[in-house]
Amino acid sequence: MKSHICRTPLQRCLREARLKPRPTSGHFVATALTIVLCLSASCARRQTAPGPSNDLLIVGYDREPDTLNRFSTHILEDIQTCVVEGLTTTDERMQVVPLLATEVPTRENGSVRLRPDGGMDVVWKLRPGVSWHDGIPFTSDDIKFTVEAINGPDYHPESTDGFDRIASVETPDPLTAVVHYKEVYAPYAIQFIRGALPRHVLQGRDIDRAQDYNRKPLGTGPYRVAEWKSGEYVLLERVPHYWRGDAMPKIRRLMFKFIANTNTRINQLRSGEVHLVALVPWDKYREISNLPSIVVHRTPGNAYEHVTLNERHFPPFADLRVRRALIHAIDRETLTRTILDGLAPVAHGPVQPLSWAYTDNITHYRYDPARAGALLDEAGWKDSNGDGIRDRDGRPLSFTLMTQAAFTVRENVAQAIQQQLRQVGVDARVELVDGTAISTRWFEGRFDAMLHWWQLPADPELTLFFAADRTPPAGRNINYFTDEALTKVLYASDRTVDREERTRLLHRAQVMLSDAVPEIPLYSITRLDAVPVTLRHFKGNPTNTGVFWNVHEWEVGIKN
């Protein structure tokens, strides 16, 4: 769907007027008048763009997905969440709640059993009466197939974390899946938050190349993919006979319109060409907060912006003195106060205050360029040739800082970091990469440093990000950081379901991380989600589940 724009090309106006310019003054006047009327009509069409309704809600989305397969994508799964449902999901209070399961398994309800051999069994009871969008029943065979596909040699998912700890899955009946873990795995409740792969569609196929599924996945959710127009949008349509009842979802169609540039995205929100923008950049908050057509929901996020330091790609990052020098060289307080307009507080680690595992009893690094310089001197990095850039053994301390293009706030932060590092003799060259392409780059480890955020799940599983053996595809340790003592503590925190003991271990891990500085935490993410003032039942979400987790409840009402 292409929106009308005011800058209508001359030839288009001429075609619409069915006039050709002729060398007489009268015809030129007629043609000019026609062009003015054409331009005015085009602008009027833009100004009167249809508002949000229960027929169509348009979402301004920051990038085009790499795939709609939830287990393969490297980016947030907002579109997929509307189509493919998990056994559980996370609500607006960061609580794990049942979705396609009838309950969340626990030791108390007898669905989690610790075995004498150190393993664990989790019994999932599936909701009866749920079918895939093609009418085939959703069963425990789909759960078993998903585990075997992810752990098998032929499929290459985004992450195998958690699944690689599963020994087998039993299916005693179509609505029961018994997952046998090799060891205790504390985050089991979100193991199947991405749902399952349809066995009847994908069994025996190359899932990586199953484009019919990867571009138009089969799900059980309230919507299905009607169209994916590459470079423009994904259009979802309401499914008939959704398992929650024919009255849901209330909104007939959702369009995710790809608008990479933040300024363009916000301008289209202002003009009404899009109706909803999740994760509004902080520098745009004042610009839109008083618009009568929208309301901006502010939610403290379980997420943080940071600079990933890829030790494999740029070996100087493996030196603790260099990492500590870099964090001392960045004035994070000034960044958050100025560029972020005070909307995002400084973060000192990966676990945020919303989490039950959070502790502030860790090392805080103050802005101290002198200390940064002293640490670099100690590490042997000195400006030997007087060009302002430190070097060692003939090699300059110079690396590329990759970040998402067209994300104005992030570009500004990257440039500020570049300037501050230059003041201590470090050359950080900013590289801007398209939002879809950057996901492949980080997954493959093809970068020196990267400015980005992690939006974390409800469960504070740090193992995924920092254990030595959790580099992609086993996890997201894209720092390629190795600390065996930390790895031991992280796995110990995964291998207990005792909340008190796990909290103690995760607090210890946060202390170790703050001392080791494998990455540079910058600030916590405050979510700003701009939605129509007429949209009812929008609840938001602080986790990587995203705001579309309850899209089946959304309804556009009448403005009071």
C-alpha positions in Angstrom: 0.0 0.0 0.0 1.6 3.2 -1.1 0.7 6.5 0.6 0.0 9.6 -1.4 2.8 12.2 -1.1 2.7 15.9 -1.8 5.7 15.8 -4.1 3.7 14.4 -7.1 6.0 14.2 -10.1 5.2 16.6 -12.9 4.5 13.9 -15.5 2.1 12.1 -13.2 0.1 15.3 -12.8 0.1 15.8 -16.5 -1.1 12.2 -17.1 -3.8 12.7 -14.5 -4.9 15.9 -16.2 -4.7 14.3 -19.7 -3.0 17.4 -20.9 0.2 17.9 -22.8 2.1 21.1 -22.6 1.8 23.1 -25.8 3.7 26.3 -26.8 0.7 28.6 -26.1 0.3 30.7 -23.1 -3.3 29.5 -22.5 -2.3 25.9 -22.4 0.6 26.7 -20.1 -1.8 28.4 -17.7 -4.3 25.5 -17.9 -1.5 23.0 -17.3 -0.1 25.0 -14.4 -3.5 25.3 -12.8 -4.0 21.6 -13.2 -0.7 20.8 -11.5 -1.6 23.1 -8.6 -5.0 21.3 -8.2 -3.3 17.9 -8.5 -0.8 18.8 -5.8 -3.5 20.2 -3.5 -5.6 17.1 -4.0 -2.6 14.8 -3.3 -1.8 16.7 -0.1 -5.4 16.6 0.9 -5.5 12.8 0.5 -2.4 12.5 2.7 -3.9 14.8 5.4 -7.2 12.8 5.4 -5.5 9.3 5.7 -7.9 6.9 7.3 -7.5 6.8 11.1 -7.1 3.6 13.2 -10.1 1.4 13.1 -11.2 -2.1 13.8 -10.8 -2.8 10.1 -7.1 -1.7 9.9 -4.4 -0.7 12.3 -1.1 0.4 10.7 2.2 -0.1 12.7 5.3 1.9 11.8 8.0 -0.8 12.1 11.7 -0.1 12.2 12.9 -2.8 9.9 11.9 -5.6 7.6 12.1 -9.1 9.2 14.9 -11.5 8.1 12.3 -14.3 8.4 9.0 -15.0 10.1 10.2 -18.3 11.5 10.3 -17.5 15.2 13.2 -20.0 15.8 15.3 -18.6 13.0 14.9 -14.8 13.3 17.7 -12.7 14.8 15.4 -9.7 15.6 12.4 -9.0 17.8 9.3 -11.2 17.0 6.5 -8.7 17.1 4.9 -9.8 13.8 5.5 -13.5 14.6 3.9 -13.1 18.0 0.5 -12.3 16.3 0.7 -15.5 14.3 2.6 -18.2 16.2 1.8 -18.7 19.9 3.9 -20.2 22.6 3.0 -22.6 25.4 3.5 -19.6 27.7 3.9 -15.9 27.3 4.9 -13.0 29.6 2.4 -10.4 30.7 2.7 -6.7 31.5 3.9 -7.5 35.0 6.7 -9.7 33.7 5.0 -12.8 35.0 5.1 -16.0 32.9 1.5 -17.1 32.2 0.0 -20.1 30.3 -1.0 -19.6 26.6 -1.2 -22.9 24.7 -0.5 -24.8 27.9 -3.3 -25.1 30.5 -0.9 -24.1 33.3 2.7 -23.2 33.9 4.5 -26.4 35.2 5.8 -26.1 38.8 7.1 -28.4 41.5 4.0 -27.3 43.5 1.5 -28.5 40.9 3.5 -31.7 40.4 4.5 -31.0 36.8 8.2 -30.5 37.5 10.0 -33.5 38.9 13.7 -33.6 39.9 15.2 -37.0 39.1 17.8 -38.8 41.3 20.3 -38.8 38.4 20.4 -34.9 38.4 18.0 -34.5 35.5 14.5 -33.0 35.4 11.2 -33.8 33.9 8.7 -31.2 32.9 5.1 -32.1 32.0 3.3 -29.8 29.7 -0.5 -30.1 29.5 -1.8 -28.6 26.2 -5.0 -26.7 25.8 -7.7 -28.8 24.1 -9.4 -27.6 21.0 -6.5 -25.7 19.5 -5.7 -26.2 15.8 -3.2 -24.8 13.4 -4.6 -22.3 10.9 -5.0 -25.1 8.4 -7.4 -27.0 10.8 -4.9 -29.7 11.8 -4.9 -30.1 15.7 -2.0 -28.7 17.6 -0.6 -31.7 19.6 2.3 -32.9 21.7 3.8 -34.4 18.5 4.5 -30.8 17.4 6.5 -30.2 20.7 8.5 -33.3 20.2 9.2 -32.5 16.5 10.4 -29.0 17.4 12.9 -30.2 20.0 14.2 -32.9 17.7 14.5 -30.4 14.7 16.3 -27.8 16.8 18.7 -30.4 18.3 19.2 -32.2 15.0 22.0 -31.7 12.5 20.0 -30.4 9.5 18.3 -27.2 10.9 20.2 -24.1 11.9 18.0 -22.1 14.4 19.0 -18.8 15.9 19.8 -20.4 19.2 19.8 -23.9 20.6 20.0 -22.7 24.2 17.8 -24.7 26.5 16.9 -27.2 23.8 20.4 -28.7 23.9 19.8 -29.6 27.5 16.8 -31.8 26.6 17.5 -35.5 26.3 14.1 -36.5 24.8 10.3 -35.8 24.7 7.6 -38.3 25.5 4.1 -37.9 24.1 1.8 -40.2 26.2 -1.2 -38.6 24.6 -1.9 -35.8 22.1 -2.3 -33.2 24.9 0.7 -34.2 27.1 4.3 -33.6 26.4 6.9 -34.8 28.9 10.2 -33.1 28.4 13.2 -35.0 29.9 16.1 -32.6 30.7 19.6 -33.9 31.0 20.0 -31.6 34.0 18.0 -29.2 36.0 17.2 -26.1 33.9 15.7 -23.2 35.8 14.3 -21.2 32.8 12.2 -24.2 31.7 8.9 -22.1 31.9 9.9 -20.0 28.9 11.5 -22.9 26.9 8.5 -22.9 24.5 7.6 -19.2 24.6 8.3 -19.2 20.8 5.8 -22.0 20.3 6.4 -25.0 18.1 7.0 -25.9 14.5 4.2 -27.7 12.7 5.2 -31.3 12.3 2.8 -32.0 9.5 4.2 -29.2 7.4 7.9 -29.4 8.1 8.8 -33.0 8.8 11.4 -34.3 6.4 12.0 -30.9 4.9 15.0 -28.5 4.9 13.5 -25.9 7.4 16.2 -23.4 6.6 15.0 -23.3 3.0 11.3 -23.8 3.5 10.4 -20.4 2.2 6.7 -21.2 2.1 6.8 -21.5 5.9 9.5 -19.0 6.7 7.7 -16.2 4.8 4.2 -17.3 5.7 4.3 -19.4 8.9 1.5 -21.6 10.1 0.4 -20.7 13.6 -2.4 -20.9 16.1 -2.5 -17.2 16.9 -5.2 -14.6 16.2 -3.7 -13.6 12.8 -2.2 -15.1 9.7 0.0 -13.6 7.1 -2.0 -12.3 4.2 0.9 -10.7 2.3 4.6 -9.9 2.7 5.5 -7.3 0.2 9.3 -7.1 0.3 10.6 -3.7 1.2 7.2 -2.3 2.1 5.1 -4.2 4.6 3.7 -7.4 6.1 -0.1 -7.5 6.2 -1.8 -9.8 8.7 -5.5 -10.7 8.7 -7.8 -12.1 11.3 -8.2 -15.9 11.3 -11.7 -17.3 11.4 -12.6 -19.4 14.4 -9.7 -18.4 16.7 -9.5 -20.8 19.6 -10.4 -18.1 22.2 -13.7 -17.5 20.4 -15.0 -16.0 17.2 -15.3 -12.6 18.9 -11.5 -12.3 18.9 -9.4 -10.6 17.6 -11.4 -7.4 17.4 -9.2 -5.7 14.7 -9.5 -7.3 11.3 -6.1 -6.4 9.8 -2.7 -5.4 11.0 -0.2 -3.8 8.7 3.5 -3.7 9.7 4.9 -0.9 7.5 8.7 -1.0 7.2 10.1 2.5 7.9 13.8 2.3 8.9 14.4 6.0 9.4 13.2 7.2 12.8 12.4 10.7 11.6 10.2 9.4 8.8 8.5 6.9 11.1 7.6 9.7 13.6 6.5 12.1 10.8 4.1 9.4 9.5 2.8 8.9 13.0 2.1 12.6 13.2 0.4 12.7 9.8 -1.7 9.6 10.5 -0.1 7.5 7.8 0.8 5.0 10.6 -1.2 4.6 13.8 1.1 2.9 16.2 4.9 3.0 16.8 6.4 0.8 19.4 9.8 1.8 20.9 9.6 5.5 20.1 13.1 7.0 20.2 13.7 9.1 23.3 14.6 12.2 21.4 11.1 12.2 19.8 9.2 12.0 23.1 8.6 15.7 23.5 7.7 16.1 19.9 4.8 13.6 20.1 3.8 13.5 23.7 1.1 16.2 23.3 -0.4 15.0 20.1 -4.2 14.7 20.7 -4.5 11.5 18.5 -2.0 9.4 20.5 -1.0 8.4 24.0 2.6 7.5 24.8 2.9 4.6 27.2 6.1 4.8 29.3 7.3 1.4 30.6 10.5 0.7 32.4 12.1 -2.0 30.2 13.8 -5.2 31.0 16.5 -4.1 28.5 19.7 -2.2 28.3 21.8 -0.4 25.7 25.5 -1.4 25.6 28.6 -1.7 23.5 29.5 -5.3 22.7 33.2 -5.8 22.5 34.0 -8.7 20.2 37.3 -10.2 21.5 37.5 -12.7 18.6 37.4 -10.0 15.9 39.4 -7.4 17.7 41.9 -9.1 20.1 42.9 -5.9 22.1 39.4 -6.2 23.8 40.6 -9.4 25.5 42.8 -7.2 27.8 40.9 -6.3 31.0 42.8 -3.0 31.2 41.6 -1.9 27.8 38.0 -2.8 28.6 38.1 -0.8 31.9 39.8 2.1 30.1 37.0 2.2 27.6 34.2 2.3 30.2 36.0 5.0 32.1 36.4 7.1 28.9 32.6 7.3 28.2 30.6 9.9 30.0 27.4 7.9 30.4 25.6 10.4 32.7 26.0 13.2 30.1 24.8 10.9 27.3 21.6 10.0 29.1 21.0 13.6 30.3 21.4 15.2 26.9 20.9 12.9 23.9 18.3 10.8 25.7 16.6 13.8 27.4 16.9 12.1 30.8 14.5 9.3 29.9 16.9 6.4 30.2 19.0 6.0 33.4 22.6 4.8 33.4 22.9 1.0 33.6 25.8 -0.7 35.3 25.1 -4.3 34.2 22.8 -6.6 32.2 20.2 -7.2 34.9 17.8 -4.3 35.3 15.9 -3.1 38.5 12.6 -4.8 37.3 14.1 -8.2 37.8 13.9 -10.2 41.0 17.6 -11.1 40.4 18.8 -7.5 40.3 21.5 -6.2 42.6 23.1 -2.8 42.7 26.0 -4.1 44.8 28.4 -4.2 41.9 31.3 -2.0 40.6 30.2 1.3 39.2 32.7 3.0 36.8 32.8 6.7 36.9 33.7 8.9 34.0 37.5 9.4 34.4 39.5 10.0 31.2 42.7 10.3 33.3 42.2 6.8 34.7 41.4 5.6 31.2 44.7 7.0 29.9 46.6 5.4 32.7 45.1 2.0 32.1 45.9 2.2 28.4 49.5 3.2 29.2 49.8 0.3 31.5 48.5 -2.0 28.8 51.3 -0.7 26.4 49.1 1.5 24.2 50.8 4.8 23.7 50.9 7.5 21.1 54.3 6.9 19.7 54.0 8.9 16.6 52.1 12.0 17.8 49.0 11.5 15.7 46.7 11.4 18.7 46.0 7.7 18.3 47.6 5.2 20.6 49.5 2.3 19.2 51.4 -0.8 20.2 53.9 -2.8 18.2 53.1 -0.7 15.2 49.3 -1.3 15.3 46.9 1.6 16.2 44.2 1.2 18.8 41.6 1.5 16.1 38.3 -0.4 15.6 34.9 -0.1 14.0 31.8 0.6 16.1 28.8 -0.8 14.2 25.3 0.4 14.9 21.9 0.5 13.2 21.5 3.0 10.4 18.6 5.6 10.4 18.2 5.3 14.2 19.0 8.9 14.9 19.4 8.6 18.7 21.8 5.6 18.3 23.8 7.4 15.6 24.2 10.4 17.9 25.2 8.2 20.8 27.7 6.4 18.6 29.2 9.7 17.5 29.5 11.0 21.1 31.3 7.8 22.1 33.6 8.1 19.1 34.5 11.7 20.2 35.0 10.7 23.9 37.2 7.7 23.0 39.3 9.9 20.7 40.1 12.2 23.7 41.9 9.3 25.3 43.7 8.2 22.1 41.3 5.5 20.8 40.0 5.6 17.3 36.5 4.2 17.0 35.1 4.5 13.4 31.3 4.5 13.3 29.8 2.1 10.8 26.0 2.4 10.1 24.3 -0.8 9.0 20.7 -1.5 7.9 18.6 -2.9 10.7 17.9 -6.2 9.0 21.5 -6.8 7.8 23.0 -5.9 11.2 21.3 -9.0 12.7 23.1 -11.3 10.4 26.4 -9.5 11.1 26.2 -9.9 14.9 25.1 -13.5 14.7 28.1 -14.3 12.5 30.5 -12.3 14.6 31.5 -10.0 11.8 32.2 -6.8 13.7 34.7 -5.3 16.1 32.2 -3.5 18.5 28.5 -2.9 18.3 26.2 -0.4 19.9 22.8 -2.1 20.5 20.4 -3.3 23.1 19.4 -6.6 24.5 15.7 -6.9 25.4 15.7 -9.7 27.9 13.0 -12.3 28.9 11.3 -12.5 32.2 13.8 -15.1 33.4 17.3 -13.7 34.1 19.3 -16.4 32.3 22.7 -14.7 32.0 24.3 -18.0 30.8 22.9 -17.3 27.3 24.9 -14.1 27.0 28.1 -14.7 29.0 29.0 -18.4 29.4 32.2 -19.2 27.5 30.5 -22.0 25.5 27.4 -19.9 24.6 28.6 -18.2 21.4 26.2 -18.4 18.4 24.3 -20.6 17.7 24.4 -22.1 21.2 23.7 -18.7 22.7 24.4 -14.9 22.4 27.8 -14.5 23.8 28.9 -12.3 20.9 31.6 -10.7 23.0 33.3 -14.1 22.6 34.3 -13.6 26.2 35.8 -16.4 28.2 35.8 -16.6 32.0 35.7 -20.2 33.3 35.0 -19.2 36.9 32.0 -17.0 35.7 30.8 -19.8 33.4 30.7 -22.2 36.4 28.6 -19.8 38.5 26.3 -19.1 35.6 25.6 -22.8 35.0 25.1 -23.3 38.7 22.4 -20.6 38.6 20.7 -22.5 35.8 20.8 -25.9 37.7 18.7 -25.0 40.7 15.0 -24.2 40.9 15.4 -22.9 44.5 14.7 -19.1 44.0 16.8 -18.1 47.1 19.9 -20.1 46.0 19.5 -18.9 42.4 19.3 -15.3 43.5 22.5 -15.7 45.4 24.3 -17.2 42.4 23.0 -14.5 40.0 24.1 -11.8 42.4 27.6 -13.3 42.4 27.6 -13.5 38.6 26.7 -9.8 38.4 29.6 -8.9 40.6 31.9 -10.9 38.5 30.6 -9.3 35.3 31.0 -5.8 36.6 34.6 -6.6 37.5 35.4 -8.2 34.2 33.6 -5.6 32.0 33.0 -7.9 29.0 30.9 -5.2 27.5 30.1 -1.5 28.2 26.7 -1.1 29.7 25.3 2.4 28.9 21.7 2.9 30.0 18.5 1.0 30.9 15.7 1.1 28.3 12.6 3.0 29.1 10.0 1.8 26.6 8.0 4.6 24.9 5.1 3.1 22.9 2.9 5.5 20.9 -0.6 4.1 20.4 -3.9 5.7 19.2 -5.8 7.3 22.0 -8.8 5.2 20.9 -7.0 1.9 21.3 -8.4 -0.1 24.2 -6.7 -2.9 26.2 -3.2 -2.0 25.2 -1.1 -3.1 28.2 2.6 -2.9 27.1 5.3 -5.3 28.1 8.8 -4.7 29.6 10.3 -7.9 28.2 11.4 -9.2 24.8 7.9 -10.7 24.4 6.9 -7.3 23.1 3.7 -5.3 23.2 1.7 -7.5 20.8 1.4 -10.3 23.4 -2.3 -9.4 24.0 -3.1 -8.1 20.5 -6.2 -10.4 20.5 -7.7 -8.1 23.1 -7.1 -4.8 21.3 -10.0 -2.8 20.1 -10.4 0.6 18.5 -13.1 2.6 20.2 -14.5 6.1 19.8 -12.6 9.0 21.1 -14.4 10.7 24.0 
